[in-house]
């Protein structure tokens, strides 16, 4: 079973938190798929990843860029893994039909949005019932992450 980690965004929006998590993913030698809720969101994230850390470069691409097999981070609104990613980042309530295709899944959700919280709670139950190993991380006041007991 895949490991599923819930990331409860309480201090910063996805656009600020995601680049840091993707940077750690690449430092670990892993590839990632980021699945968003719409093509418009994918392109907003694409732009954010180009400008989020001026001192570093986060290699990534989307359908508009093409060549997914060459992209260490692939942004999409489709349930796909064209770059052979080991890590999956689900945002905006996006759903993956086959979590087993990934080593780890990161469920990022907006803790300031009631609908996002409800979706995350429902997913937690689904994943637990399916036998996945679960972890819960919450943003700290300093912008880092703290693992909480479940």
C-alpha positions in Angstrom: 0.0 0.0 0.0 1.1 3.5 -0.7 1.9 6.0 2.0 -0.5 8.9 2.0 0.5 12.1 3.8 -2.1 14.8 4.4 -0.7 18.4 4.4 -3.1 20.8 6.1 -2.4 24.2 4.8 -3.2 26.8 7.5 -0.6 29.5 7.2 0.2 29.8 3.5 -1.5 29.0 0.2 -0.7 26.0 -2.0 1.3 28.3 -4.3 3.8 29.0 -1.5 3.8 25.5 0.1 4.0 23.3 -3.0 7.4 24.6 -4.3 9.2 23.7 -1.0 7.7 20.2 -1.0 8.6 19.7 -4.6 12.2 20.9 -3.9 12.5 18.2 -1.2 11.1 15.6 -3.6 13.8 16.4 -6.2 16.5 16.5 -3.5 15.4 12.9 -2.6 15.9 11.9 -6.2 12.2 11.4 -6.9 9.9 12.5 -9.7 6.5 14.0 -9.1 3.1 14.4 -10.6 1.0 17.4 -9.3 -2.6 16.9 -10.1 -4.8 20.0 -9.9 -8.5 20.6 -10.3 -8.5 22.4 -13.6 -6.3 23.3 -16.6 -6.4 26.9 -15.4 -5.0 25.9 -12.0 -2.3 23.9 -13.7 -1.1 26.9 -15.6 -1.3 29.2 -12.5 0.9 26.6 -10.7 3.2 26.4 -13.7 3.8 30.2 -13.5 4.2 30.1 -9.7 6.9 27.4 -9.9 8.9 29.6 -12.3 8.9 32.6 -9.9 8.4 31.1 -6.4 12.1 30.9 -5.5 14.2 33.5 -7.4 17.4 32.0 -6.1 16.6 28.4 -7.3 15.1 26.7 -10.3 12.5 24.0 -10.0 12.4 22.0 -13.3 8.8 21.2 -14.3 6.4 21.2 -17.2 2.8 20.6 -18.2 0.9 19.6 -21.3 1.6 23.0 -22.9 5.4 22.4 -22.5 5.3 18.8 -23.7 7.9 16.1 -23.3 6.6 14.8 -20.0 9.2 12.0 -19.9 11.9 14.7 -19.5 10.1 16.6 -16.8 11.0 15.7 -13.1 7.8 17.5 -12.0 4.7 17.2 -14.2 1.7 19.4 -13.6 -1.7 18.1 -14.9 -5.4 18.1 -14.4 -5.7 14.5 -15.6 -5.1 11.3 -13.8 -1.9 10.4 -15.5 1.8 9.6 -14.8 3.6 10.3 -18.0 7.0 11.1 -16.4 7.3 7.9 -14.3 6.8 9.8 -11.0 7.1 8.0 -7.7 5.4 10.8 -5.8 1.9 12.2 -6.4 0.6 15.5 -5.1 -3.1 15.9 -5.1 -4.5 19.4 -4.9 -8.0 21.0 -5.3 -9.7 17.7 -4.5 -8.2 16.0 -7.5 -8.6 12.2 -7.4 -6.2 9.4 -8.5 -7.7 6.0 -9.4 -4.5 4.1 -8.8 -2.5 5.3 -5.8 -0.5 2.0 -5.9 1.3 3.4 -8.9 3.1 5.8 -6.5 5.4 5.3 -3.5 3.9 8.3 -1.8 0.8 10.5 -2.2 0.6 14.0 -0.7 -2.9 15.3 -0.2 -2.6 19.1 0.1 -5.7 20.9 1.3 -6.7 24.4 2.4 -7.5 24.3 6.1 -9.3 27.6 5.8 -11.9 26.3 3.4 -14.8 24.1 4.8 -15.3 22.2 1.6 -11.6 21.3 1.4 -11.7 20.1 5.0 -14.7 17.9 4.3 -13.1 16.4 1.3 -9.9 15.7 3.2 -11.8 14.0 6.0 -13.6 11.9 3.5 -10.4 10.9 1.8 -8.8 10.1 5.1 -11.5 7.6 5.8 -11.3 6.1 2.3 -7.6 5.7 2.4 -7.7 4.2 6.0 -10.4 1.7 5.0 -8.3 0.7 1.9 -5.3 0.0 4.2 -3.0 2.8 3.3 -0.4 4.0 5.7 -1.5 7.6 6.7 0.3 10.6 8.1 -1.0 14.0 9.0 1.1 17.2 8.8 0.1 20.7 9.8 1.8 24.0 9.0 3.5 25.7 11.9 3.5 29.4 12.5 7.0 29.6 11.0 5.8 28.1 7.8 7.3 24.6 8.3 5.5 21.4 9.0 4.8 19.4 12.2 3.7 15.8 12.1 0.6 15.2 14.3 -0.4 12.0 15.9 -3.5 10.4 14.3 
